[in-house]
Amino acid sequence: MDHFIKFKENLPLDQLSETLEQNNSDILLLRFSKLTGTVKIRAAESLKKRDIKRAFRPHKIKHIYDDFPVGIK
């Protein structure tokens, strides 16, 4: 299932990728959207939002969207 993640701070994808390698290999980084400032990920259906937040620790997640976030800043 695809999700869009808004982080509290701007982070490069390579830094997020390193974090995922250490915490959870079940999440795949797809791309960064300049339009919305979110990162698109693909995760297993069984992963809950709580598990996604844990996978990106110590980085703080502002919001996880299930669909493409339209109209956010």
Secondary structure, DSSP 8 states (H G I E B T S, - for coil): -EEEEEESS---HHHHHHHHHHH-TTEEEEEEETTTTEEEEEE-TT--HHHHHHHTTTS-EEEEESS---S--
